[in-house]
Amino acid sequence: MGRMPLGWRRFDVSVIRLIVCFCGLSAAVAIAADGRLAVNDKLVPEGRKDLLVIQDALTGVLAKCRAATVCIEIGEGSGSGVIVSKDGLVLTAAHVSGRVGKKVKVKLEDGTELAAVTLGLVADSDAAMIRITDEGEYPFVEIDRDDSLRLGDWVFSLGHSGGFDEKRGSVVRLGRLVRIANATLQSDCTLIGGDSGGPLFDLSGRLVAIHSRVGQQLQVNMHVPMKIYLDNWEGMMGSEFLGEGPFAQKPVKGSGYLGIATEAAEDGGIRVTKVGRNSPALEAGIKLGDVILTMNETAVRSRDELRELLKELAAGDEVVLEVRRDGELKTLTFELGER
């Protein structure tokens, strides 16, 4: 088999099998009284005309949906998300964001990298929000607020499968809803690692769900419906940690690990006398002889004061240390490890 044209590489093979282009042909779109495409209510497409209806619907909204789909980079891993407001509110999965108040990077389809912070999440249903903190107006999609999906509806997924690839862009997969439950939707769209947190759309381009669990079989995947987000909107916007696992674990105060030994410094602060191997302090660039003056803008005058501050922090929390080194002030920002 010869190489596929570059334009087709963004589409899953299932889409290629289904959609056949006919030069100069366009299908008349049959729409029911409630605005639904009639092809949604057919057991299978009944011929070329139905295939063209699906093709025309998908291609008509794809560019806008792809522009709003983002890659979320957290540490060494990545997931996906989708922008739902022009000021940069992103919906994703709780197991992608991981926690509240964490700084992350978001990449747009064209490779533009933006600073962002995780907002609230729902740990027991895998819903989460992220806010882009760089000022600007961003492409966004509309949410399906009417819970209009029906079993068998045609849907398409987007996501940065396997991580961000600017040449390829986000990957689109076409499928149908095969199960609807209160807290989950199931589709036969093909998803892999990196797609988690990405959007699921109906054929009108409305956001209907967010990818949650990738099945052992690639065509069996779970999504969080918009109802879960709408029901918990205020709490997530307020950066609340809602629910109890299994998709995110609430940080435990006092679990944060710095990895240094210190002593009192005669001219104020505490002097670093040892830096642990493979410790967060070592990775952050703390050196023997550094004098720690403040942690998160709070003065540190003794080892006991440092311990008290660490008691209120958890593994993964960001800390900002002001240190004096060779008469110069330096600021070090990093995350605490886990004890």
MINU-796420 format. One record per residue (C-alpha): residue number from 1; residue in three letters; chain; x negated, y negated, z. Coordinates in steps of 0.05 Angstrom, whole numbers. Example, Ala and Ser with C-alpha at 12.3 -4.5 7.8 and 13.67 -1.06 7.14 Angstrom:
BEGIN
[pt 1,ALA,A,[-246,90,156]]
[pt 2,SER,A,[-273,21,143]]
//
This chain:
BEGIN
[pt 1,MET,A,[0,0,0]]
[pt 2,GLY,A,[-28,-69,-19]]
[pt 3,ARG,A,[-38,-126,30]]
[pt 4,MET,A,[24,-165,49]]
[pt 5,PRO,A,[26,-239,31]]
[pt 6,LEU,A,[4,-283,90]]
[pt 7,GLY,A,[73,-312,98]]
[pt 8,TRP,A,[101,-244,116]]
[pt 9,ARG,A,[51,-229,171]]
[pt 10,ARG,A,[91,-267,223]]
[pt 11,PHE,A,[150,-220,214]]
[pt 12,ASP,A,[159,-152,245]]
[pt 13,VAL,A,[162,-94,197]]
[pt 14,SER,A,[236,-83,216]]
[pt 15,VAL,A,[251,-152,187]]
[pt 16,ILE,A,[215,-137,122]]
[pt 17,ARG,A,[254,-72,115]]
[pt 18,LEU,A,[320,-108,126]]
[pt 19,ILE,A,[313,-173,88]]
[pt 20,VAL,A,[304,-170,13]]
[pt 21,CYS,A,[298,-236,-25]]
[pt 22,PHE,A,[334,-245,-91]]
[pt 23,CYS,A,[311,-302,-135]]
[pt 24,GLY,A,[365,-355,-143]]
[pt 25,LEU,A,[416,-318,-99]]
[pt 26,SER,A,[447,-345,-36]]
[pt 27,ALA,A,[500,-310,6]]
[pt 28,ALA,A,[565,-344,27]]
[pt 29,VAL,A,[566,-342,102]]
[pt 30,ALA,A,[630,-313,130]]
[pt 31,ILE,A,[647,-346,196]]
[pt 32,ALA,A,[703,-327,243]]
[pt 33,ALA,A,[750,-377,275]]
[pt 34,ASP,A,[708,-378,338]]
[pt 35,GLY,A,[645,-396,299]]
[pt 36,ARG,A,[616,-325,299]]
[pt 37,LEU,A,[583,-296,237]]
[pt 38,ALA,A,[628,-240,212]]
[pt 39,VAL,A,[567,-195,201]]
[pt 40,ASN,A,[559,-191,277]]
[pt 41,ASP,A,[623,-150,282]]
[pt 42,LYS,A,[604,-99,230]]
[pt 43,LEU,A,[574,-33,251]]
[pt 44,VAL,A,[520,-40,198]]
[pt 45,PRO,A,[508,-89,141]]
[pt 46,GLU,A,[554,-68,84]]
[pt 47,GLY,A,[511,-88,27]]
[pt 48,ARG,A,[466,-141,-4]]
[pt 49,LYS,A,[513,-198,14]]
[pt 50,ASP,A,[510,-182,89]]
[pt 51,LEU,A,[434,-177,86]]
[pt 52,LEU,A,[431,-246,53]]
[pt 53,VAL,A,[477,-275,106]]
[pt 54,ILE,A,[429,-251,160]]
[pt 55,GLN,A,[369,-276,121]]
[pt 56,ASP,A,[399,-345,108]]
[pt 57,ALA,A,[419,-353,181]]
[pt 58,LEU,A,[351,-333,207]]
[pt 59,THR,A,[310,-374,159]]
[pt 60,GLY,A,[354,-434,171]]
[pt 61,VAL,A,[336,-439,245]]
[pt 62,LEU,A,[269,-405,249]]
[pt 63,ALA,A,[224,-466,241]]
[pt 64,LYS,A,[258,-504,297]]
[pt 65,CYS,A,[257,-444,344]]
[pt 66,ARG,A,[184,-428,329]]
[pt 67,ALA,A,[163,-501,342]]
[pt 68,ALA,A,[192,-497,413]]
[pt 69,THR,A,[162,-429,430]]
[pt 70,VAL,A,[98,-434,470]]
[pt 71,CYS,A,[41,-391,495]]
[pt 72,ILE,A,[29,-397,571]]
[pt 73,GLU,A,[-42,-385,593]]
[pt 74,ILE,A,[-53,-367,666]]
[pt 75,GLY,A,[-122,-345,686]]
[pt 76,GLU,A,[-146,-290,640]]
[pt 77,GLY,A,[-75,-270,619]]
[pt 78,SER,A,[-21,-301,577]]
[pt 79,GLY,A,[54,-298,564]]
[pt 80,SER,A,[106,-336,526]]
[pt 81,GLY,A,[159,-388,540]]
[pt 82,VAL,A,[206,-436,505]]
[pt 83,ILE,A,[217,-512,512]]
[pt 84,VAL,A,[289,-531,528]]
[pt 85,SER,A,[284,-607,536]]
[pt 86,LYS,A,[247,-662,500]]
[pt 87,ASP,A,[208,-680,563]]
[pt 88,GLY,A,[177,-611,566]]
[pt 89,LEU,A,[218,-565,610]]
[pt 90,VAL,A,[199,-492,595]]
[pt 91,LEU,A,[237,-428,611]]
[pt 92,THR,A,[197,-365,620]]
[pt 93,ALA,A,[195,-301,662]]
[pt 94,ALA,A,[178,-300,737]]
[pt 95,HIS,A,[125,-247,726]]
[pt 96,VAL,A,[91,-294,677]]
[pt 97,SER,A,[91,-357,721]]
[pt 98,GLY,A,[76,-315,783]]
[pt 99,ARG,A,[85,-369,835]]
[pt 100,VAL,A,[109,-440,849]]
[pt 101,GLY,A,[64,-501,840]]
[pt 102,LYS,A,[9,-468,799]]
[pt 103,LYS,A,[-28,-507,745]]
[pt 104,VAL,A,[-25,-473,677]]
[pt 105,LYS,A,[-39,-487,604]]
[pt 106,VAL,A,[14,-487,550]]
[pt 107,LYS,A,[-1,-482,476]]
[pt 108,LEU,A,[46,-505,421]]
[pt 109,GLU,A,[53,-470,354]]
[pt 110,ASP,A,[1,-515,322]]
[pt 111,GLY,A,[-51,-501,377]]
[pt 112,THR,A,[-41,-565,417]]
[pt 113,GLU,A,[-60,-550,489]]
[pt 114,LEU,A,[-20,-583,544]]
[pt 115,ALA,A,[-25,-585,620]]
[pt 116,ALA,A,[34,-556,658]]
[pt 117,VAL,A,[56,-534,727]]
[pt 118,THR,A,[100,-477,749]]
[pt 119,LEU,A,[166,-497,781]]
[pt 120,GLY,A,[215,-450,816]]
[pt 121,LEU,A,[230,-377,802]]
[pt 122,VAL,A,[279,-322,817]]
[pt 123,ALA,A,[238,-263,840]]
[pt 124,ASP,A,[292,-210,836]]
[pt 125,SER,A,[316,-225,765]]
[pt 126,ASP,A,[251,-249,731]]
[pt 127,ALA,A,[271,-321,715]]
[pt 128,ALA,A,[224,-380,721]]
[pt 129,MET,A,[212,-452,699]]
[pt 130,ILE,A,[150,-490,680]]
[pt 131,ARG,A,[142,-565,669]]
[pt 132,ILE,A,[94,-595,618]]
[pt 133,THR,A,[59,-651,655]]
[pt 134,ASP,A,[26,-686,596]]
[pt 135,GLU,A,[72,-743,576]]
[pt 136,GLY,A,[106,-738,508]]
[pt 137,GLU,A,[168,-715,471]]
[pt 138,TYR,A,[168,-642,451]]
[pt 139,PRO,A,[208,-597,404]]
[pt 140,PHE,A,[262,-560,441]]
[pt 141,VAL,A,[321,-513,430]]
[pt 142,GLU,A,[392,-512,455]]
[pt 143,ILE,A,[415,-463,509]]
[pt 144,ASP,A,[476,-419,499]]
[pt 145,ARG,A,[517,-445,558]]
[pt 146,ASP,A,[581,-408,538]]
[pt 147,ASP,A,[557,-337,550]]
[pt 148,SER,A,[582,-322,480]]
[pt 149,LEU,A,[543,-259,464]]
[pt 150,ARG,A,[578,-193,448]]
[pt 151,LEU,A,[551,-123,443]]
[pt 152,GLY,A,[522,-111,374]]
[pt 153,ASP,A,[507,-184,359]]
[pt 154,TRP,A,[447,-197,314]]
[pt 155,VAL,A,[391,-232,352]]
[pt 156,PHE,A,[318,-248,340]]
[pt 157,SER,A,[259,-253,387]]
[pt 158,LEU,A,[198,-298,386]]
[pt 159,GLY,A,[134,-290,426]]
[pt 160,HIS,A,[59,-296,424]]
[pt 161,SER,A,[46,-221,419]]
[pt 162,GLY,A,[-22,-202,447]]
[pt 163,GLY,A,[-39,-276,461]]
[pt 164,PHE,A,[-43,-340,421]]
[pt 165,ASP,A,[-65,-335,348]]
[pt 166,GLU,A,[-61,-402,312]]
[pt 167,LYS,A,[-67,-371,242]]
[pt 168,ARG,A,[-11,-322,256]]
[pt 169,GLY,A,[33,-363,301]]
[pt 170,SER,A,[90,-334,342]]
[pt 171,VAL,A,[119,-268,318]]
[pt 172,VAL,A,[192,-259,300]]
[pt 173,ARG,A,[230,-194,307]]
[pt 174,LEU,A,[302,-182,286]]
[pt 175,GLY,A,[349,-135,322]]
[pt 176,ARG,A,[416,-126,357]]
[pt 177,LEU,A,[442,-126,427]]
[pt 178,VAL,A,[450,-55,450]]
[pt 179,ARG,A,[471,-66,523]]
[pt 180,ILE,A,[499,-124,564]]
[pt 181,ALA,A,[498,-125,640]]
[pt 182,ASN,A,[506,-179,693]]
[pt 183,ALA,A,[432,-193,703]]
[pt 184,THR,A,[401,-164,639]]
[pt 185,LEU,A,[410,-157,565]]
[pt 186,GLN,A,[379,-102,524]]
[pt 187,SER,A,[359,-108,451]]
[pt 188,ASP,A,[324,-64,401]]
[pt 189,CYS,A,[276,-120,381]]
[pt 190,THR,A,[204,-95,382]]
[pt 191,LEU,A,[163,-129,437]]
[pt 192,ILE,A,[93,-119,463]]
[pt 193,GLY,A,[47,-150,516]]
[pt 194,GLY,A,[43,-225,510]]
[pt 195,ASP,A,[116,-231,489]]
[pt 196,SER,A,[140,-232,561]]
[pt 197,GLY,A,[174,-297,578]]
[pt 198,GLY,A,[189,-312,505]]
[pt 199,PRO,A,[257,-330,477]]
[pt 200,LEU,A,[314,-288,448]]
[pt 201,PHE,A,[360,-326,401]]
[pt 202,ASP,A,[426,-314,367]]
[pt 203,LEU,A,[430,-326,292]]
[pt 204,SER,A,[452,-398,302]]
[pt 205,GLY,A,[387,-413,338]]
[pt 206,ARG,A,[415,-418,408]]
[pt 207,LEU,A,[373,-392,465]]
[pt 208,VAL,A,[410,-332,496]]
[pt 209,ALA,A,[357,-298,539]]
[pt 210,ILE,A,[284,-293,560]]
[pt 211,HIS,A,[242,-230,550]]
[pt 212,SER,A,[230,-194,616]]
[pt 213,ARG,A,[210,-120,612]]
[pt 214,VAL,A,[177,-88,552]]
[pt 215,GLY,A,[200,-16,548]]
[pt 216,GLN,A,[156,45,540]]
[pt 217,GLN,A,[191,52,473]]
[pt 218,LEU,A,[177,-12,435]]
[pt 219,GLN,A,[249,-19,412]]
[pt 220,VAL,A,[278,-16,483]]
[pt 221,ASN,A,[269,-82,518]]
[pt 222,MET,A,[304,-122,573]]
[pt 223,HIS,A,[318,-196,573]]
[pt 224,VAL,A,[343,-245,626]]
[pt 225,PRO,A,[408,-278,602]]
[pt 226,MET,A,[418,-353,605]]
[pt 227,LYS,A,[471,-344,659]]
[pt 228,ILE,A,[417,-327,710]]
[pt 229,TYR,A,[379,-391,693]]
[pt 230,LEU,A,[442,-435,695]]
[pt 231,ASP,A,[464,-405,762]]
[pt 232,ASN,A,[396,-420,793]]
[pt 233,TRP,A,[380,-484,755]]
[pt 234,GLU,A,[379,-532,814]]
[pt 235,GLY,A,[335,-487,857]]
[pt 236,MET,A,[285,-475,803]]
[pt 237,MET,A,[282,-548,785]]
[pt 238,GLY,A,[268,-561,859]]
[pt 239,SER,A,[209,-513,857]]
[pt 240,GLU,A,[242,-462,903]]
[pt 241,PHE,A,[220,-390,908]]
[pt 242,LEU,A,[286,-353,903]]
[pt 243,GLY,A,[301,-280,916]]
[pt 244,GLU,A,[257,-222,939]]
[pt 245,GLY,A,[213,-186,888]]
[pt 246,PRO,A,[199,-145,848]]
[pt 247,PHE,A,[177,-194,794]]
[pt 248,ALA,A,[140,-243,839]]
[pt 249,GLN,A,[115,-241,911]]
[pt 250,LYS,A,[122,-299,958]]
[pt 251,PRO,A,[53,-326,979]]
[pt 252,VAL,A,[31,-306,1049]]
[pt 253,LYS,A,[2,-363,1090]]
[pt 254,GLY,A,[-67,-348,1117]]
[pt 255,SER,A,[-84,-299,1062]]
[pt 256,GLY,A,[-129,-347,1025]]
[pt 257,TYR,A,[-204,-331,1023]]
[pt 258,LEU,A,[-259,-383,1014]]
[pt 259,GLY,A,[-322,-343,1026]]
[pt 260,ILE,A,[-370,-389,1064]]
[pt 261,ALA,A,[-403,-395,1132]]
[pt 262,THR,A,[-413,-465,1161]]
[pt 263,GLU,A,[-441,-505,1219]]
[pt 264,ALA,A,[-429,-575,1243]]
[pt 265,ALA,A,[-467,-630,1206]]
[pt 266,GLU,A,[-499,-685,1246]]
[pt 267,ASP,A,[-474,-739,1200]]
[pt 268,GLY,A,[-402,-714,1195]]
[pt 269,GLY,A,[-368,-656,1161]]
[pt 270,ILE,A,[-391,-584,1162]]
[pt 271,ARG,A,[-453,-556,1127]]
[pt 272,VAL,A,[-451,-493,1085]]
[pt 273,THR,A,[-500,-442,1112]]
[pt 274,LYS,A,[-479,-382,1070]]
[pt 275,VAL,A,[-440,-370,1006]]
[pt 276,GLY,A,[-411,-300,998]]
[pt 277,ARG,A,[-425,-258,936]]
[pt 278,ASN,A,[-369,-256,886]]
[pt 279,SER,A,[-331,-306,929]]
[pt 280,PRO,A,[-285,-363,904]]
[pt 281,ALA,A,[-335,-412,935]]
[pt 282,LEU,A,[-392,-384,894]]
[pt 283,GLU,A,[-351,-386,829]]
[pt 284,ALA,A,[-331,-458,845]]
[pt 285,GLY,A,[-404,-479,850]]
[pt 286,ILE,A,[-411,-490,925]]
[pt 287,LYS,A,[-484,-488,945]]
[pt 288,LEU,A,[-524,-477,1009]]
[pt 289,GLY,A,[-532,-544,1044]]
[pt 290,ASP,A,[-469,-575,1016]]
[pt 291,VAL,A,[-431,-615,1068]]
[pt 292,ILE,A,[-356,-607,1064]]
[pt 293,LEU,A,[-322,-673,1082]]
[pt 294,THR,A,[-249,-660,1063]]
[pt 295,MET,A,[-202,-605,1039]]
[pt 296,ASN,A,[-141,-627,1001]]
[pt 297,GLU,A,[-154,-699,1025]]
[pt 298,THR,A,[-155,-678,1099]]
[pt 299,ALA,A,[-219,-691,1138]]
[pt 300,VAL,A,[-258,-630,1159]]
[pt 301,ARG,A,[-302,-643,1220]]
[pt 302,SER,A,[-311,-573,1248]]
[pt 303,ARG,A,[-305,-499,1231]]
[pt 304,ASP,A,[-242,-496,1273]]
[pt 305,GLU,A,[-209,-551,1231]]
[pt 306,LEU,A,[-227,-513,1168]]
[pt 307,ARG,A,[-196,-450,1196]]
[pt 308,GLU,A,[-132,-487,1214]]
[pt 309,LEU,A,[-126,-514,1144]]
[pt 310,LEU,A,[-137,-445,1114]]
[pt 311,LYS,A,[-82,-416,1158]]
[pt 312,GLU,A,[-32,-457,1119]]
[pt 313,LEU,A,[-57,-433,1051]]
[pt 314,ALA,A,[-47,-370,1012]]
[pt 315,ALA,A,[-88,-330,962]]
[pt 316,GLY,A,[-82,-365,895]]
[pt 317,ASP,A,[-70,-434,924]]
[pt 318,GLU,A,[-110,-490,894]]
[pt 319,VAL,A,[-158,-528,940]]
[pt 320,VAL,A,[-197,-592,927]]
[pt 321,LEU,A,[-261,-600,967]]
[pt 322,GLU,A,[-300,-664,973]]
[pt 323,VAL,A,[-373,-647,988]]
[pt 324,ARG,A,[-437,-685,997]]
[pt 325,ARG,A,[-497,-657,960]]
[pt 326,ASP,A,[-565,-691,960]]
[pt 327,GLY,A,[-533,-757,980]]
[pt 328,GLU,A,[-480,-754,924]]
[pt 329,LEU,A,[-406,-741,931]]
[pt 330,LYS,A,[-376,-685,888]]
[pt 331,THR,A,[-306,-659,880]]
[pt 332,LEU,A,[-294,-584,870]]
[pt 333,THR,A,[-226,-556,850]]
[pt 334,PHE,A,[-212,-481,850]]
[pt 335,GLU,A,[-165,-427,875]]
[pt 336,LEU,A,[-172,-387,939]]
[pt 337,GLY,A,[-184,-313,933]]
[pt 338,GLU,A,[-148,-259,972]]
[pt 339,ARG,A,[-175,-231,1037]]
//
